[in-house]
Amino acid sequence: VMGKGIMGTNTPAPVRVCVLALANHCVFGVGMAAGFQLAA
């Protein structure tokens, strides 16, 4: 699932892959924001 990006739409379960990619991006973004807040 990781690393498929836009090509995830060509997989057997495109909705699942896209939702997992979106969730992964959200978690990464929240982690980065928390890191910047702690560093500032």
mmCIF file as Biopython writes it, N, C-alpha, C and O atoms, coordinates in Angstrom:
data_model
#
loop_
_atom_site.group_PDB
_atom_site.id
_atom_site.type_symbol
_atom_site.label_atom_id
_atom_site.label_alt_id
_atom_site.label_comp_id
_atom_site.label_asym_id
_atom_site.label_entity_id
_atom_site.label_seq_id
_atom_site.pdbx_PDB_ins_code
_atom_site.Cartn_x
_atom_site.Cartn_y
_atom_site.Cartn_z
_atom_site.occupancy
_atom_site.B_iso_or_equiv
_atom_site.auth_seq_id
_atom_site.auth_asym_id
_atom_site.pdbx_PDB_model_num
ATOM 1   N N  . VAL A ? 1  ? 0.835   -1.191 0.000   1.0 0.0 1  A 1 
ATOM 2   C CA . VAL A ? 1  ? 0.000   0.000  0.000   1.0 0.0 1  A 1 
ATOM 3   C C  . VAL A ? 1  ? 0.876   1.249  0.000   1.0 0.0 1  A 1 
ATOM 4   O O  . VAL A ? 1  ? 0.557   2.243  -0.652  1.0 0.0 1  A 1 
ATOM 5   N N  . MET A ? 2  ? 1.973   1.188  0.730   1.0 0.0 2  A 1 
ATOM 6   C CA . MET A ? 2  ? 2.844   2.361  0.818   1.0 0.0 2  A 1 
ATOM 7   C C  . MET A ? 2  ? 3.525   2.621  -0.521  1.0 0.0 2  A 1 
ATOM 8   O O  . MET A ? 2  ? 3.978   1.693  -1.190  1.0 0.0 2  A 1 
ATOM 9   N N  . GLY A ? 3  ? 3.591   3.886  -0.900  1.0 0.0 3  A 1 
ATOM 10  C CA . GLY A ? 3  ? 4.335   4.267  -2.081  1.0 0.0 3  A 1 
ATOM 11  C C  . GLY A ? 3  ? 3.563   4.175  -3.386  1.0 0.0 3  A 1 
ATOM 12  O O  . GLY A ? 3  ? 4.136   4.431  -4.446  1.0 0.0 3  A 1 
ATOM 13  N N  . LYS A ? 4  ? 2.287   3.820  -3.349  1.0 0.0 4  A 1 
ATOM 14  C CA . LYS A ? 4  ? 1.538   3.715  -4.588  1.0 0.0 4  A 1 
ATOM 15  C C  . LYS A ? 4  ? 1.078   5.076  -5.097  1.0 0.0 4  A 1 
ATOM 16  O O  . LYS A ? 4  ? 1.015   5.293  -6.307  1.0 0.0 4  A 1 
ATOM 17  N N  . GLY A ? 5  ? 0.758   5.987  -4.199  1.0 0.0 5  A 1 
ATOM 18  C CA . GLY A ? 5  ? 0.349   7.325  -4.604  1.0 0.0 5  A 1 
ATOM 19  C C  . GLY A ? 5  ? -0.836  7.308  -5.550  1.0 0.0 5  A 1 
ATOM 20  O O  . GLY A ? 5  ? -1.814  6.597  -5.320  1.0 0.0 5  A 1 
ATOM 21  N N  . ILE A ? 6  ? -0.748  8.090  -6.609  1.0 0.0 6  A 1 
ATOM 22  C CA . ILE A ? 6  ? -1.855  8.202  -7.563  1.0 0.0 6  A 1 
ATOM 23  C C  . ILE A ? 6  ? -2.069  6.885  -8.304  1.0 0.0 6  A 1 
ATOM 24  O O  . ILE A ? 6  ? -3.170  6.622  -8.788  1.0 0.0 6  A 1 
ATOM 25  N N  . MET A ? 7  ? -1.039  6.064  -8.397  1.0 0.0 7  A 1 
ATOM 26  C CA . MET A ? 7  ? -1.184  4.769  -9.062  1.0 0.0 7  A 1 
ATOM 27  C C  . MET A ? 7  ? -1.997  3.790  -8.217  1.0 0.0 7  A 1 
ATOM 28  O O  . MET A ? 7  ? -2.343  2.704  -8.681  1.0 0.0 7  A 1 
ATOM 29  N N  . GLY A ? 8  ? -2.299  4.172  -6.988  1.0 0.0 8  A 1 
ATOM 30  C CA . GLY A ? 8  ? -3.137  3.335  -6.146  1.0 0.0 8  A 1 
ATOM 31  C C  . GLY A ? 8  ? -4.533  3.149  -6.708  1.0 0.0 8  A 1 
ATOM 32  O O  . GLY A ? 8  ? -5.237  2.215  -6.325  1.0 0.0 8  A 1 
ATOM 33  N N  . THR A ? 9  ? -4.943  4.032  -7.617  1.0 0.0 9  A 1 
ATOM 34  C CA . THR A ? 9  ? -6.262  3.884  -8.236  1.0 0.0 9  A 1 
ATOM 35  C C  . THR A ? 9  ? -6.313  2.674  -9.157  1.0 0.0 9  A 1 
ATOM 36  O O  . THR A ? 9  ? -7.399  2.222  -9.519  1.0 0.0 9  A 1 
ATOM 37  N N  . ASN A ? 10 ? -5.154  2.143  -9.543  1.0 0.0 10 A 1 
ATOM 38  C CA . ASN A ? 10 ? -5.114  0.965  -10.418 1.0 0.0 10 A 1 
ATOM 39  C C  . ASN A ? 10 ? -5.067  -0.346 -9.641  1.0 0.0 10 A 1 
ATOM 40  O O  . ASN A ? 10 ? -4.987  -1.414 -10.249 1.0 0.0 10 A 1 
ATOM 41  N N  . THR A ? 11 ? -5.115  -0.288 -8.313  1.0 0.0 11 A 1 
ATOM 42  C CA . THR A ? 11 ? -5.057  -1.499 -7.497  1.0 0.0 11 A 1 
ATOM 43  C C  . THR A ? 11 ? -6.445  -2.126 -7.391  1.0 0.0 11 A 1 
ATOM 44  O O  . THR A ? 11 ? -7.435  -1.483 -7.740  1.0 0.0 11 A 1 
ATOM 45  N N  . PRO A ? 12 ? -6.537  -3.375 -6.914  1.0 0.0 12 A 1 
ATOM 46  C CA . PRO A ? 12 ? -7.843  -4.026 -6.773  1.0 0.0 12 A 1 
ATOM 47  C C  . PRO A ? 12 ? -8.783  -3.311 -5.793  1.0 0.0 12 A 1 
ATOM 48  O O  . PRO A ? 12 ? -10.001 -3.388 -5.947  1.0 0.0 12 A 1 
ATOM 49  N N  . ALA A ? 13 ? -8.232  -2.615 -4.786  1.0 0.0 13 A 1 
ATOM 50  C CA . ALA A ? 13 ? -9.065  -1.900 -3.804  1.0 0.0 13 A 1 
ATOM 51  C C  . ALA A ? 13 ? -8.640  -0.430 -3.775  1.0 0.0 13 A 1 
ATOM 52  O O  . ALA A ? 13 ? -7.995  -0.001 -2.818  1.0 0.0 13 A 1 
ATOM 53  N N  . PRO A ? 14 ? -8.991  0.352  -4.808  1.0 0.0 14 A 1 
ATOM 54  C CA . PRO A ? 14 ? -8.480  1.724  -4.898  1.0 0.0 14 A 1 
ATOM 55  C C  . PRO A ? 14 ? -8.941  2.638  -3.771  1.0 0.0 14 A 1 
ATOM 56  O O  . PRO A ? 14 ? -8.179  3.497  -3.326  1.0 0.0 14 A 1 
ATOM 57  N N  . VAL A ? 15 ? -10.170 2.468  -3.302  1.0 0.0 15 A 1 
ATOM 58  C CA . VAL A ? 15 ? -10.661 3.345  -2.235  1.0 0.0 15 A 1 
ATOM 59  C C  . VAL A ? 15 ? -9.865  3.104  -0.958  1.0 0.0 15 A 1 
ATOM 60  O O  . VAL A ? 15 ? -9.483  4.049  -0.267  1.0 0.0 15 A 1 
ATOM 61  N N  . ARG A ? 16 ? -9.619  1.844  -0.652  1.0 0.0 16 A 1 
ATOM 62  C CA . ARG A ? 16 ? -8.841  1.500  0.553   1.0 0.0 16 A 1 
ATOM 63  C C  . ARG A ? 16 ? -7.440  2.081  0.468   1.0 0.0 16 A 1 
ATOM 64  O O  . ARG A ? 16 ? -6.945  2.649  1.441   1.0 0.0 16 A 1 
ATOM 65  N N  . VAL A ? 17 ? -6.803  1.948  -0.671  1.0 0.0 17 A 1 
ATOM 66  C CA . VAL A ? 17 ? -5.438  2.450  -0.838  1.0 0.0 17 A 1 
ATOM 67  C C  . VAL A ? 17 ? -5.406  3.968  -0.699  1.0 0.0 17 A 1 
ATOM 68  O O  . VAL A ? 17 ? -4.520  4.513  -0.041  1.0 0.0 17 A 1 
ATOM 69  N N  . CYS A ? 18 ? -6.361  4.648  -1.311  1.0 0.0 18 A 1 
ATOM 70  C CA . CYS A ? 18 ? -6.387  6.113  -1.246  1.0 0.0 18 A 1 
ATOM 71  C C  . CYS A ? 18 ? -6.692  6.603  0.173   1.0 0.0 18 A 1 
ATOM 72  O O  . CYS A ? 18 ? -6.110  7.591  0.622   1.0 0.0 18 A 1 
ATOM 73  N N  . VAL A ? 19 ? -7.591  5.926  0.877   1.0 0.0 19 A 1 
ATOM 74  C CA . VAL A ? 19 ? -7.900  6.310  2.262   1.0 0.0 19 A 1 
ATOM 75  C C  . VAL A ? 19 ? -6.686  6.089  3.152   1.0 0.0 19 A 1 
ATOM 76  O O  . VAL A ? 19 ? -6.383  6.924  4.004   1.0 0.0 19 A 1 
ATOM 77  N N  . LEU A ? 20 ? -5.987  4.970  2.963   1.0 0.0 20 A 1 
ATOM 78  C CA . LEU A ? 20 ? -4.784  4.719  3.755   1.0 0.0 20 A 1 
ATOM 79  C C  . LEU A ? 20 ? -3.701  5.750  3.451   1.0 0.0 20 A 1 
ATOM 80  O O  . LEU A ? 20 ? -3.000  6.191  4.362   1.0 0.0 20 A 1 
ATOM 81  N N  . ALA A ? 21 ? -3.554  6.140  2.191   1.0 0.0 21 A 1 
ATOM 82  C CA . ALA A ? 21 ? -2.563  7.151  1.828   1.0 0.0 21 A 1 
ATOM 83  C C  . ALA A ? 21 ? -2.920  8.493  2.470   1.0 0.0 21 A 1 
ATOM 84  O O  . ALA A ? 21 ? -2.042  9.192  2.977   1.0 0.0 21 A 1 
ATOM 85  N N  . LEU A ? 22 ? -4.199  8.851  2.449   1.0 0.0 22 A 1 
ATOM 86  C CA . LEU A ? 22 ? -4.636  10.102 3.069   1.0 0.0 22 A 1 
ATOM 87  C C  . LEU A ? 22 ? -4.394  10.072 4.574   1.0 0.0 22 A 1 
ATOM 88  O O  . LEU A ? 22 ? -3.907  11.048 5.145   1.0 0.0 22 A 1 
ATOM 89  N N  . ALA A ? 23 ? -4.729  8.962  5.215   1.0 0.0 23 A 1 
ATOM 90  C CA . ALA A ? 23 ? -4.507  8.840  6.657   1.0 0.0 23 A 1 
ATOM 91  C C  . ALA A ? 23 ? -3.023  8.926  6.980   1.0 0.0 23 A 1 
ATOM 92  O O  . ALA A ? 23 ? -2.635  9.550  7.968   1.0 0.0 23 A 1 
ATOM 93  N N  . ASN A ? 24 ? -2.195  8.305  6.157   1.0 0.0 24 A 1 
ATOM 94  C CA . ASN A ? 24 ? -0.755  8.331  6.365   1.0 0.0 24 A 1 
ATOM 95  C C  . ASN A ? 24 ? -0.226  9.762  6.263   1.0 0.0 24 A 1 
ATOM 96  O O  . ASN A ? 24 ? 0.595   10.182 7.079   1.0 0.0 24 A 1 
ATOM 97  N N  . HIS A ? 25 ? -0.695  10.505 5.267   1.0 0.0 25 A 1 
ATOM 98  C CA . HIS A ? 25 ? -0.271  11.895 5.113   1.0 0.0 25 A 1 
ATOM 99  C C  . HIS A ? 25 ? -0.725  12.742 6.305   1.0 0.0 25 A 1 
ATOM 100 O O  . HIS A ? 25 ? 0.021   13.599 6.778   1.0 0.0 25 A 1 
ATOM 101 N N  . CYS A ? 26 ? -1.939  12.504 6.787   1.0 0.0 26 A 1 
ATOM 102 C CA . CYS A ? 26 ? -2.447  13.271 7.931   1.0 0.0 26 A 1 
ATOM 103 C C  . CYS A ? 26 ? -1.618  13.003 9.183   1.0 0.0 26 A 1 
ATOM 104 O O  . CYS A ? 26 ? -1.261  13.936 9.903   1.0 0.0 26 A 1 
ATOM 105 N N  . VAL A ? 27 ? -1.313  11.744 9.445   1.0 0.0 27 A 1 
ATOM 106 C CA . VAL A ? 27 ? -0.514  11.399 10.620  1.0 0.0 27 A 1 
ATOM 107 C C  . VAL A ? 27 ? 0.871   12.019 10.512  1.0 0.0 27 A 1 
ATOM 108 O O  . VAL A ? 27 ? 1.383   12.558 11.494  1.0 0.0 27 A 1 
ATOM 109 N N  . PHE A ? 28 ? 1.476   11.953 9.347   1.0 0.0 28 A 1 
ATOM 110 C CA . PHE A ? 28 ? 2.802   12.532 9.149   1.0 0.0 28 A 1 
ATOM 111 C C  . PHE A ? 28 ? 2.760   14.047 9.354   1.0 0.0 28 A 1 
ATOM 112 O O  . PHE A ? 28 ? 3.648   14.612 9.993   1.0 0.0 28 A 1 
ATOM 113 N N  . GLY A ? 29 ? 1.729   14.705 8.814   1.0 0.0 29 A 1 
ATOM 114 C CA . GLY A ? 29 ? 1.592   16.153 8.967   1.0 0.0 29 A 1 
ATOM 115 C C  . GLY A ? 29 ? 1.403   16.566 10.416  1.0 0.0 29 A 1 
ATOM 116 O O  . GLY A ? 29 ? 1.997   17.547 10.864  1.0 0.0 29 A 1 
ATOM 117 N N  . VAL A ? 30 ? 0.587   15.832 11.151  1.0 0.0 30 A 1 
ATOM 118 C CA . VAL A ? 30 ? 0.377   16.141 12.568  1.0 0.0 30 A 1 
ATOM 119 C C  . VAL A ? 30 ? 1.673   15.938 13.341  1.0 0.0 30 A 1 
ATOM 120 O O  . VAL A ? 30 ? 2.002   16.729 14.225  1.0 0.0 30 A 1 
ATOM 121 N N  . GLY A ? 31 ? 2.405   14.887 13.013  1.0 0.0 31 A 1 
ATOM 122 C CA . GLY A ? 31 ? 3.693   14.646 13.666  1.0 0.0 31 A 1 
ATOM 123 C C  . GLY A ? 31 ? 4.688   15.761 13.390  1.0 0.0 31 A 1 
ATOM 124 O O  . GLY A ? 31 ? 5.413   16.183 14.291  1.0 0.0 31 A 1 
ATOM 125 N N  . MET A ? 32 ? 4.730   16.240 12.157  1.0 0.0 32 A 1 
ATOM 126 C CA . MET A ? 32 ? 5.628   17.349 11.823  1.0 0.0 32 A 1 
ATOM 127 C C  . MET A ? 32 ? 5.221   18.619 12.562  1.0 0.0 32 A 1 
ATOM 128 O O  . MET A ? 32 ? 6.073   19.336 13.087  1.0 0.0 32 A 1 
ATOM 129 N N  . ALA A ? 33 ? 3.925   18.896 12.603  1.0 0.0 33 A 1 
ATOM 130 C CA . ALA A ? 33 ? 3.450   20.090 13.299  1.0 0.0 33 A 1 
ATOM 131 C C  . ALA A ? 33 ? 3.792   20.023 14.784  1.0 0.0 33 A 1 
ATOM 132 O O  . ALA A ? 33 ? 4.219   21.017 15.370  1.0 0.0 33 A 1 
ATOM 133 N N  . ALA A ? 34 ? 3.606   18.862 15.389  1.0 0.0 34 A 1 
ATOM 134 C CA . ALA A ? 34 ? 3.940   18.700 16.805  1.0 0.0 34 A 1 
ATOM 135 C C  . ALA A ? 34 ? 5.434   18.885 17.025  1.0 0.0 34 A 1 
ATOM 136 O O  . ALA A ? 34 ? 5.850   19.504 18.005  1.0 0.0 34 A 1 
ATOM 137 N N  . GLY A ? 35 ? 6.234   18.356 16.124  1.0 0.0 35 A 1 
ATOM 138 C CA . GLY A ? 35 ? 7.680   18.520 16.234  1.0 0.0 35 A 1 
ATOM 139 C C  . GLY A ? 35 ? 8.104   19.969 16.150  1.0 0.0 35 A 1 
ATOM 140 O O  . GLY A ? 35 ? 8.961   20.413 16.914  1.0 0.0 35 A 1 
ATOM 141 N N  . PHE A ? 36 ? 7.512   20.710 15.230  1.0 0.0 36 A 1 
ATOM 142 C CA . PHE A ? 36 ? 7.840   22.130 15.103  1.0 0.0 36 A 1 
ATOM 143 C C  . PHE A ? 36 ? 7.392   22.918 16.330  1.0 0.0 36 A 1 
ATOM 144 O O  . PHE A ? 36 ? 8.074   23.849 16.761  1.0 0.0 36 A 1 
ATOM 145 N N  . GLN A ? 37 ? 6.244   22.542 16.890  1.0 0.0 37 A 1 
ATOM 146 C CA . GLN A ? 37 ? 5.764   23.234 18.085  1.0 0.0 37 A 1 
ATOM 147 C C  . GLN A ? 37 ? 6.688   22.977 19.271  1.0 0.0 37 A 1 
ATOM 148 O O  . GLN A ? 37 ? 6.949   23.881 20.065  1.0 0.0 37 A 1 
ATOM 149 N N  . LEU A ? 38 ? 7.177   21.758 19.391  1.0 0.0 38 A 1 
ATOM 150 C CA . LEU A ? 38 ? 8.075   21.428 20.494  1.0 0.0 38 A 1 
ATOM 151 C C  . LEU A ? 38 ? 9.448   22.072 20.312  1.0 0.0 38 A 1 
ATOM 152 O O  . LEU A ? 38 ? 10.106  22.417 21.294  1.0 0.0 38 A 1 
ATOM 153 N N  . ALA A ? 39 ? 9.876   22.233 19.079  1.0 0.0 39 A 1 
ATOM 154 C CA . ALA A ? 39 ? 11.199  22.800 18.805  1.0 0.0 39 A 1 
ATOM 155 C C  . ALA A ? 39 ? 11.205  24.319 18.940  1.0 0.0 39 A 1 
ATOM 156 O O  . ALA A ? 39 ? 12.259  24.913 19.169  1.0 0.0 39 A 1 
ATOM 157 N N  . ALA A ? 40 ? 10.059  24.944 18.805  1.0 0.0 40 A 1 
ATOM 158 C CA . ALA A ? 40 ? 10.000  26.412 18.814  1.0 0.0 40 A 1 
ATOM 159 C C  . ALA A ? 40 ? 10.024  26.987 20.214  1.0 0.0 40 A 1 
ATOM 160 O O  . ALA A ? 40 ? 9.980   28.206 20.381  1.0 0.0 40 A 1 
#
